[in-house]
Amino acid sequence: MRSMTNVTRTLAIGAESETTDIKRGDIFYVEKHTTTGCEQSGGRPAIIVSNDKCNEHSPVVEVVYLTTAPKKKTLPTHVKVNSMPRPSTALCEQITSVAKMRLRDFCGSVTTTEIRQIDAALMVSLGIRDVVHDSRMEEPAVLDLTQHLAAFKAEYERQLTALTAERDIYKQLHSELMDELLGRASQAVMDKECLENVQGVAVVATTRQRGYGVRKTVRRGDRRRRVK
């Protein structure tokens, strides 16, 4: 909240004087003026909701009036404000353009939480959804399409670079793993063939030894028969 001693202003006297140094979220007393039907007629405090550029250069400001009526029907466009001496309700469904010369006494400023709630109520009142606020929640601004696309492209390229590097790492790991598996498979085949060759040689040797023994036995038998 801004201190009342820090606000430089000139009371409206005549048609040429205007209140100056108006900031969004400030509360000013607005003099009563002619209205029709259910329009708010002033003669009460109001919150400045126009942006600070307009507040600085435009002869008019946009406000939402405050009411202290305790039985005011609760609506999504109503915001409780405790920044005034008496608890009040901001009527955000009635945004009013007021000449600066109608602004009278500076009454204070709403809190950050209250201005955020007022922004949300204004969006409901105007049917605005895709609005982004700055960090101070002072001025709503629509994202610039070119900047949005540039940011999207930069983020896409960043992710593509990261994914490409990750793909190359996995590709290299796969290649090394396949080489190792093929090497092991080839070694296993060679070991199997070597084992089969060794077993074959052993079988041949054993068979030869057994055949030699049989022949030798037969020959001895022949000799015995001859001796008889």
ChimeraX attribute file (.defattr): number of C-alpha atoms within 10 A of each C-alpha:
attribute: neighborCount
match mode: 1-to-1
recipient: residues
	/A:1	11
	/A:2	13
	/A:3	10
	/A:4	12
	/A:5	7
	/A:6	8
	/A:7	15
	/A:8	11
	/A:9	15
	/A:10	15
	/A:11	16
	/A:12	17
	/A:13	12
	/A:14	8
	/A:15	8
	/A:16	8
	/A:17	13
	/A:18	20
	/A:19	21
	/A:20	17
	/A:21	14
	/A:22	23
	/A:23	21
	/A:24	23
	/A:25	25
	/A:26	22
	/A:27	26
	/A:28	23
	/A:29	20
	/A:30	24
	/A:31	17
	/A:32	13
	/A:33	11
	/A:34	8
	/A:35	10
	/A:36	7
	/A:37	6
	/A:38	7
	/A:39	11
	/A:40	19
	/A:41	16
	/A:42	20
	/A:43	14
	/A:44	16
	/A:45	25
	/A:46	25
	/A:47	29
	/A:48	26
	/A:49	26
	/A:50	22
	/A:51	17
	/A:52	18
	/A:53	12
	/A:54	15
	/A:55	20
	/A:56	14
	/A:57	10
	/A:58	11
	/A:59	14
	/A:60	19
	/A:61	23
	/A:62	19
	/A:63	26
	/A:64	25
	/A:65	26
	/A:66	25
	/A:67	18
	/A:68	15
	/A:69	10
	/A:70	9
	/A:71	6
	/A:72	11
	/A:73	7
	/A:74	11
	/A:75	11
	/A:76	13
	/A:77	21
	/A:78	21
	/A:79	22
	/A:80	17
	/A:81	21
	/A:82	13
	/A:83	16
	/A:84	15
	/A:85	8
	/A:86	10
	/A:87	14
	/A:88	20
	/A:89	21
	/A:90	24
	/A:91	26
	/A:92	27
	/A:93	18
	/A:94	16
	/A:95	20
	/A:96	20
	/A:97	15
	/A:98	19
	/A:99	15
	/A:100	22
	/A:101	21
	/A:102	22
	/A:103	26
	/A:104	21
	/A:105	17
	/A:106	22
	/A:107	18
	/A:108	21
	/A:109	22
	/A:110	22
	/A:111	16
	/A:112	14
	/A:113	11
	/A:114	18
	/A:115	22
	/A:116	17
	/A:117	18
	/A:118	25
	/A:119	21
	/A:120	17
	/A:121	21
	/A:122	22
	/A:123	17
	/A:124	15
	/A:125	16
	/A:126	12
	/A:127	9
	/A:128	10
	/A:129	9
	/A:130	9
	/A:131	10
	/A:132	12
	/A:133	14
	/A:134	9
	/A:135	7
	/A:136	9
	/A:137	14
	/A:138	19
	/A:139	16
	/A:140	13
	/A:141	11
	/A:142	9
	/A:143	12
	/A:144	8
	/A:145	9
	/A:146	9
	/A:147	10
	/A:148	11
	/A:149	11
	/A:150	11
	/A:151	12
	/A:152	12
	/A:153	12
	/A:154	12
	/A:155	12
	/A:156	12
	/A:157	12
	/A:158	12
	/A:159	12
	/A:160	12
	/A:161	12
	/A:162	11
	/A:163	12
	/A:164	12
	/A:165	12
	/A:166	11
	/A:167	12
	/A:168	11
	/A:169	12
	/A:170	12
	/A:171	12
	/A:172	11
	/A:173	12
	/A:174	12
	/A:175	12
	/A:176	12
	/A:177	12
	/A:178	12
	/A:179	12
	/A:180	12
	/A:181	12
	/A:182	12
	/A:183	12
	/A:184	12
	/A:185	12
	/A:186	12
	/A:187	12
	/A:188	12
	/A:189	12
	/A:190	12
	/A:191	12
	/A:192	12
	/A:193	12
	/A:194	12
	/A:195	12
	/A:196	12
	/A:197	12
	/A:198	11
	/A:199	12
	/A:200	12
	/A:201	12
	/A:202	12
	/A:203	12
	/A:204	11
	/A:205	12
	/A:206	12
	/A:207	11
	/A:208	11
	/A:209	11
	/A:210	12
	/A:211	11
	/A:212	12
	/A:213	11
	/A:214	10
	/A:215	11
	/A:216	11
	/A:217	10
	/A:218	12
	/A:219	12
	/A:220	11
	/A:221	11
	/A:222	10
	/A:223	10
	/A:224	10
	/A:225	9
	/A:226	8
	/A:227	6
	/A:228	5
